Amino acid sequence: MLATNVFAQRQTDIEGGEDYPLISRFKGSVIEFYKVIKWGTYKLPINEKGKFSWKPPLKLEGKVIRIQYSAAPDNNPEYVLQNYKAALKKANFTIVVAMGNDACGRSQDFSKYYYGNEQYTPALNNEKFGLKHHFPAWENHVFFIAKTNKGDKDIYVAIYIIGRDKYTLITQDVIEVEAAETGMVTATSIDKGIKETGHIAIYDILFAGDKAEIKPESENALRNIAEFLKANAGSKYFIVGHAASIGDFTSGMTLSENRAKAVMNELTAKYGVNKKQLEAYGVGSLCPVSSNKSDEGRAKNRRVEIVEQ
């Protein structure tokens, strides 16, 4: 994964290169590499709870757009990161992971794990989508992941920024995923689920461990739920909390109810949903959708459902 020191920053974008419509490029940067993969499996180093983790990674399937930008070396990675974070928040992205040098570790290790192939353990093999410039063993680097929803798609962006004396390299990956593939709901998918089965499970509302505290990365899901509820203002719904069968049964019942109430309160207080539309209940581990004998099964059982009254 090491690159040579020979590098001359382009003055103009490569032919055919273009910015992703929802993401503004860092001011003064130039496109060095551009490739669109109509369909591929892309691995993100985050776990089911949205925390940074090399394994198991989150596997996304869909369209992948990779763009490598170069910028002048006085734009250090931390500065570029702050600019991107501000721009993405304005574009209604939620920042999932943002890591500086200390959290990323050695750039040589990070780059080989993130873009390396199966000879490295762990490795995501994201290099398969192509690169113009590989990553030397520089120490000044940052990484972040953000996501949003548009129409019937979840949109993830993963950006790795690494700096050196001659230039700063920005590798931006955008992954467009059908919402149903990752669990992220849209107002449309909620409406479809309710009409077909009378209820829909929501997996993108995340809570702090063993608490009813909703995490900030749940914002997109809550916004989409509120959109559905407002579009169906004449109907009433139950918000139902579910738990995995771990530990004390009574505690699980209480936690699931408190989480359902937290979701209801967030929808009414922050997103303007009519209080008369909703009632919140918890059923603990009484309604599993998978076995509680595996981590994957327990993750499926921890959920919030919207149920038509």
Order of alpha helices (4+ residues) and beta strands (2+ residues): beta-beta-alpha-beta-alpha-alpha-beta-beta-beta-alpha-alpha-beta-alpha-beta-alpha-beta-alpha-beta
